[in-house]
């Protein structure tokens, strides 16, 4: 990567090895990350790093929280919402006005 004087070597295959290197820095970074990852995985698998792997964790979902909405049977209500430009411009939070035959629930 560097010459003996500390000057950065450029990438180039088949060029002068005094001023050029066969491995660019980005390739070095990728290879270093892969080698580091493999070393950690092998150490963890061999048992040198206990607690790195979680064997089995059971997660129970609370029964009371799961509710299905039965929206498919109901059709859309007549009316629509329109952006209130006066209220939105003053506060910055979008405000909508309902236009329809009855007030929304």
Secondary structure, DSSP 8 states (H G I E B T S, - for coil): -B-TTS-B-EE-TTS-TTTEESS-HHHHHHHHHHHHHHHHHHHHHHTSSTTSS---------TTT------TTS---S-EEEE-HHHHHHHSS--EEEESSS---
